[in-house]
């Protein structure tokens, strides 16, 4: 049995004995170093011969093991035994001169270039169909490709054809090994990526600006002659509790529920349209108003986080409002107390009349913290604080048990200085409100 193939350098047709498969020899025509290929899967009786894809050593296994996984007896690497392949009519089979992978092409594509599926090198399709016995053998003393079969002697072993075995471990001259080709491709890929990474790092250093600090001083004002409400609790957050809410709303019309603290009184009322919320200050408290958009950094933060803040507020209402309705439905006619009413005051009552940012902040005076009780359409925040408050701090509110880990938490801290003259809200016109907002910003 002999192996026929083309020299990868001079394209001379060569034939050697099958005992030389996988060995490194010299071409008798161009004297170039090369490795004798072995067909990817050659059936010899009931055996399959092929090359190990890792160490390129010749292997022979029983034909019934085709498709099974085994270990190479030379390098102990895992491999899958290939199935024997046969050429279709009108096809050429040859090996890539770079990685020695078996390639196939139509006869009409002889002489054209194709891409090797293994190493992606451009390979010219040879004009000779490689099949055992089709290629002439070379004898000593004869050089140069293109000689006819009449000019060469028959035979086929390496001693008769002028093949010179090379030392193991050498690579064919001028033909990079598969590992070298892979390293070259990897280096060609990593160099541009490294350049991009360096440029990105430089751009990050040049363009990096520290995050704006959310701290500073705002101006606030104390309000007189004002109460808030009634405000409608949004019915769209009732969910599956809409049916049971009808009886609850009817009971609230005759028996409102109040959550009372020294600073604030919040009342849940029933109406034909749903549940309403009314808030009033306690006897020792007053409403204080502050516009957070006085500070540019804070205004930018609000614009960037508005969607997340609103989504967190809506998510809490979706969970807390059905639970509130369920708690009211369970109480008896003569029962005035509602379990968890203090929690529902914030999660349902106040959450219904703040928009987004107001839910996330609180006002602090000394060691006391007070929630935001209202947020108007212009984004101003309202707090119920002691009457004699001259300044307070706005900070992030502590997370409630119903808060999600993904909910935003305000990281800033602002000092609010209250103006000396109180503001009577009933005397405010739309123009005066705009003037006050302008003064607060200046």
C-alpha positions in Angstrom: 0.0 0.0 0.0 1.4 3.5 -0.9 0.4 7.1 -0.1 0.2 9.6 -2.9 0.2 13.4 -2.3 1.6 16.7 -3.5 4.7 18.4 -2.1 3.3 21.5 -0.2 6.2 23.7 -1.6 6.6 22.7 -5.3 3.3 20.8 -5.8 5.3 17.9 -7.2 3.2 14.6 -7.1 4.9 12.2 -4.7 4.3 8.6 -3.6 5.7 6.9 -0.6 5.1 3.6 1.2 2.5 3.5 3.9 5.3 2.8 6.5 6.4 6.4 6.1 3.1 7.9 7.1 3.6 10.7 9.6 7.4 10.8 9.2 9.3 14.0 8.3 11.2 13.6 5.0 12.7 15.8 2.2 11.1 16.2 -1.2 13.4 14.8 -3.9 12.4 17.6 -6.2 12.8 20.8 -4.2 14.6 19.3 -1.2 12.1 21.0 1.1 11.3 19.4 4.5 7.7 18.0 4.9 5.7 15.5 6.9 4.2 12.6 5.0 0.4 12.8 5.5 -1.9 10.0 6.2 -5.5 9.9 4.9 -7.9 11.0 7.5 -9.6 7.7 7.7 -8.3 4.8 5.6 -9.9 1.4 5.9 -7.5 -1.5 5.6 -9.4 -4.8 6.0 -11.2 -4.4 9.3 -8.9 -1.6 10.6 -9.0 2.2 10.3 -5.7 4.2 10.0 -5.6 7.9 10.8 -3.4 10.5 12.4 -3.9 11.7 16.1 -5.1 15.3 15.8 -2.8 16.3 18.7 0.6 14.6 18.2 0.1 13.7 14.5 1.2 10.1 15.1 -0.2 7.3 13.0 -2.9 5.1 14.7 -4.6 1.9 13.7 -7.8 0.8 15.4 -10.5 -1.8 14.6 -13.1 -0.7 12.1 -16.0 -1.3 14.5 -14.6 1.5 16.8 -15.5 4.2 14.2 -17.1 7.2 16.0 -16.1 6.1 19.5 -13.9 8.1 21.9 -10.4 6.7 22.7 -7.0 7.8 23.9 -4.0 8.1 21.7 -1.4 5.6 22.8 1.4 8.1 22.0 0.3 11.3 23.7 -2.7 9.9 25.8 -4.9 12.7 24.4 -8.6 12.1 24.0 -9.9 11.7 20.4 -12.8 10.4 18.4 -12.1 7.7 15.8 -13.1 9.0 12.4 -15.3 7.1 10.0 -13.8 6.1 6.7 -14.7 8.6 3.9 -15.0 8.0 0.2 -14.7 10.6 -2.5 -17.7 11.4 -4.6 -17.4 11.3 -8.4 -15.7 14.4 -9.7 -14.0 15.4 -6.4 -10.4 16.0 -5.5 -9.0 15.2 -2.0 -5.8 16.8 -0.8 -4.2 18.1 2.4 -3.7 21.7 3.6 0.1 22.4 3.3 -0.1 24.4 6.7 -2.0 22.2 9.1 -2.2 18.9 7.0 -6.0 18.8 7.4 -7.9 16.8 4.7 -9.7 19.0 2.1 -12.0 18.2 -0.7 -13.0 20.2 -3.8 -14.8 19.7 -7.1 -12.6 18.8 -10.1 -13.6 22.0 -11.9 -12.1 24.1 -9.0 -8.6 22.7 -9.7 -6.1 25.5 -9.7 -8.3 27.9 -7.7 -7.8 29.0 -4.0 -10.0 27.8 -1.2 -10.1 28.4 2.6 -8.9 25.5 4.8 -11.7 24.7 7.3 -9.1 23.9 10.0 -6.6 26.8 10.0 -8.4 29.2 7.6 -5.4 29.5 5.3 -5.8 30.1 1.6 -4.9 26.9 -0.3 -4.7 26.3 -4.0 -6.6 23.2 -5.2 -4.1 20.9 -6.9 -4.8 19.8 -10.5 -4.1 16.1 -9.7 -6.6 13.8 -8.1 -4.8 12.1 -5.2 -5.5 8.4 -5.1 -3.1 5.5 -4.5 -1.2 4.6 -7.7 -2.1 7.8 -9.7 1.1 9.7 -8.8 4.5 8.9 -10.2 7.2 7.8 -7.8 10.7 9.3 -7.7 14.0 7.5 -8.0 17.4 8.8 -7.0 19.1 11.2 -9.4 15.9 12.6 -10.9 14.7 16.1 -9.9 12.0 18.5 -10.8 8.2 18.2 -10.9 6.1 17.3 -13.9 7.9 14.1 -15.0 5.8 11.4 -16.7 5.4 7.9 -15.2 7.7 6.6 -18.0 10.6 8.7 -16.6 10.4 7.2 -13.2 11.0 3.7 -11.8 8.3 1.7 -10.1 8.6 1.0 -6.4 7.6 3.2 -3.5 9.7 2.7 -0.4 11.8 5.6 1.0 15.1 3.9 0.2 14.2 3.5 -3.5 12.7 6.9 -4.1 15.4 9.1 -2.6 13.4 10.2 0.5 15.6 11.4 3.3 14.2 10.9 6.8 14.6 13.9 9.1 15.1 13.9 12.9 11.9 13.8 14.9 10.9 17.1 16.3 11.9 19.2 13.2 9.3 21.0 11.3 9.2 21.2 7.4 11.2 24.2 6.2 9.1 27.1 5.2 5.9 25.4 6.4 4.6 26.5 9.8 3.2 23.8 12.1 -0.4 23.8 13.2 0.7 25.1 16.7 2.7 27.9 15.0 -0.2 28.8 12.9 -2.5 28.9 15.9 -0.1 31.1 17.8 0.2 33.4 14.9 -3.5 33.7 14.6 -3.9 34.3 18.3 -1.2 36.9 18.3 -2.9 38.7 15.4 -6.1 38.7 17.3 -4.7 39.8 20.7 -2.6 42.7 19.4 -5.6 44.7 18.1 -7.6 43.9 21.2 -4.8 45.0 23.4 -4.6 48.3 21.4 -8.3 48.9 21.9 -8.0 48.1 25.6 -5.2 50.6 26.0 -7.0 53.3 24.1 -10.2 52.7 26.2 -8.2 52.9 29.4 -6.6 56.2 28.3 -10.0 57.6 27.3 -11.5 56.5 30.7 -8.7 58.3 32.5 -9.0 61.5 30.4 -12.8 61.6 30.4 -13.4 60.3 33.9 -15.2 62.8 36.2 -16.0 62.0 39.8 -19.7 61.5 40.5 -21.4 64.7 41.6 -21.7 64.9 45.4 -25.3 65.0 46.5 -24.9 67.3 49.5 -25.4 71.0 50.1 -27.9 73.6 51.5 -31.4 74.1 50.4 -34.0 76.8 51.4 -37.3 75.7 52.9 -40.5 77.4 54.1 -43.1 76.9 56.8 -46.7 76.8 55.5 -49.8 78.0 57.3 -53.5 77.4 56.8 -53.2 74.2 54.8 -54.4 70.6 54.9 -53.9 68.0 52.2 -56.7 66.0 50.6 -58.7 64.2 50.1 -56.5 62.3 47.6 -57.7 59.2 45.7 -55.8 56.0 46.3 -55.2 54.6 42.7 -57.6 51.8 42.0 -55.4 50.2 39.4 -53.2 48.8 42.2 -56.0 46.8 43.8 -55.5 43.8 41.5 -57.6 40.8 42.5 -58.9 42.7 45.6 -61.3 44.9 43.5 -64.3 42.8 44.4 -63.7 42.7 48.2 -62.8 46.4 48.1 -66.4 47.3 47.4 -67.6 46.3 50.9 -64.5 47.8 52.4 -65.0 51.2 50.7 -68.7 51.1 51.8 -67.7 50.6 55.4 -65.1 53.4 55.2 -67.8 55.8 54.1 -69.6 55.4 57.5 -66.5 54.5 59.6 -63.3 56.2 58.5 -60.1 54.9 59.9 -57.4 57.3 61.4 -53.7 56.8 62.0 -52.7 59.5 64.5 -49.3 60.6 65.7 -48.1 63.8 67.5 -47.0 65.3 64.2 -49.6 63.9 61.7 -53.2 62.7 61.4 -53.9 60.5 58.4 -57.5 59.4 57.6 -58.7 56.7 55.2 -62.2 57.6 53.9 -64.6 55.8 51.6 -66.2 57.5 48.6 -68.1 56.3 45.5 -64.9 56.4 43.5 -62.7 54.4 45.9 -60.5 55.0 49.0 -59.5 58.6 49.8 -56.7 59.8 52.0 -56.8 63.0 54.1 -53.8 64.4 56.1 -53.6 67.1 58.7 -50.9 68.4 61.1 -50.9 67.6 64.7 -51.4 70.5 67.2 -47.6 70.9 67.8 -46.6 70.6 64.1 -46.7 72.5 60.8 -46.1 71.6 57.2 -42.7 72.5 55.7 -42.0 72.7 52.0 -38.7 72.4 50.1 -37.9 72.4 46.4 -35.1 69.8 45.7 -34.4 71.1 42.3 -32.7 74.2 43.8 -29.5 72.1 43.6 -28.3 71.3 40.1 -26.7 68.0 41.1 -29.8 66.9 42.8 -32.0 67.9 39.9 -29.8 65.9 37.6 -30.0 62.9 39.9 -33.8 63.2 39.9 -34.0 63.2 36.1 -31.7 60.2 35.9 -33.4 58.1 38.6 -37.1 59.2 38.0 -38.1 55.9 36.3 -36.5 53.7 38.9 -38.0 55.8 41.8 -41.5 55.7 40.2 -41.2 51.9 39.5 -40.3 51.2 43.2 -43.2 53.3 44.4 -45.7 51.5 42.1 -44.3 48.1 43.1 -44.9 48.8 46.8 -48.4 50.0 46.2 -49.2 46.9 44.1 -48.2 44.7 47.1 -49.5 46.8 50.0 -52.9 48.0 48.8 -54.4 44.5 48.4 -53.0 43.6 51.8 -54.6 46.7 53.3 -58.0 45.9 51.8 -57.7 42.3 53.1 -56.9 43.5 56.6 -60.0 45.9 56.5 -62.3 43.1 55.2 -61.4 40.9 58.2 -62.3 43.4 60.9 -65.8 43.2 62.6 -68.3 46.0 62.6 -67.5 47.2 66.1 -63.7 46.8 65.7 -61.9 50.1 65.3 -58.3 49.0 65.3 -56.7 47.5 62.2 -53.6 45.3 62.4 -50.6 46.9 60.8 -52.3 50.3 60.4 -49.0 52.2 61.2 -47.3 50.3 58.3 -50.2 50.9 56.0 -50.1 54.6 56.8 -46.8 54.8 55.0 -47.0 52.1 52.4 -50.6 52.9 51.3 -51.6 56.4 52.6 -48.4 58.4 52.1 -47.3 56.3 49.2 -50.5 57.3 47.3 -49.7 61.0 47.6 -46.0 61.1 46.9 -44.8 60.6 43.4 -41.3 59.1 43.4 -38.5 61.0 45.2 -40.7 61.7 48.2 -41.0 58.0 49.0 -37.2 57.7 49.3 -36.4 60.6 51.7 -37.0 61.7 55.2 -36.5 64.9 57.3 -34.4 64.7 60.3 -34.3 67.0 63.3 -32.0 65.9 66.0 -32.6 62.2 66.5 -36.1 62.2 65.1 -36.9 61.3 61.5 -40.2 62.2 59.7 -41.4 60.8 56.3 -42.3 63.0 53.4 -46.1 63.4 53.5 -46.8 64.9 50.1 -45.1 65.6 46.7 -46.8 68.0 44.4 -46.8 68.0 40.6 -43.8 70.4 40.5 -41.7 68.0 42.6 -41.8 70.0 45.9 -41.6 67.9 49.0 -43.7 68.5 52.1 -42.9 67.3 55.7 -44.9 67.5 59.0 -42.3 68.9 61.5 -42.4 70.6 64.9 -43.7 74.2 64.7 -40.4 75.8 65.9 -38.2 74.0 63.3 -35.7 76.4 61.8 -33.6 73.9 59.9 -33.6 70.1 59.2 -31.8 67.6 57.1 -33.0 65.5 54.1 -31.5 62.0 53.9 -32.4 58.6 52.4 -35.2 56.8 54.1 -34.5 53.5 55.8 -35.7 50.5 53.8 -39.1 49.1 54.8 -39.8 45.3 55.2 -41.6 45.4 51.8 -38.7 47.1 50.0 -37.0 45.1 47.2 -33.2 44.8 47.2 -33.3 46.4 43.7 -35.1 49.5 45.0 -33.0 52.7 44.7 -31.8 54.3 48.0 -31.0 58.0 48.1 -27.3 58.4 49.0 -27.3 62.2 49.6 -27.6 64.5 52.5 -28.9 68.1 52.3 -29.3 70.8 55.0 -32.5 72.8 54.7 -32.6 76.3 56.2 -36.2 77.5 56.8 -37.0 81.0 55.8 -38.2 83.3 58.7 -41.5 84.4 57.2 -44.1 81.7 56.9 -46.1 81.3 53.7 -49.9 81.3 53.6 -50.7 78.8 50.9 -54.4 79.9 50.5 -53.1 83.4 49.3 -50.7 81.9 46.8 -51.5 82.3 43.1 -49.9 80.4 40.3 -47.7 83.4 39.5 -46.6 83.8 43.1 -45.7 80.1 43.2 -43.5 80.5 40.2 -41.8 83.6 41.9 -41.2 81.6 45.1 -39.7 78.7 43.1 -37.4 81.2 41.3 -36.3 82.8 44.5 -35.6 79.4 46.0 -33.3 78.5 43.1 -31.4 81.8 43.4 
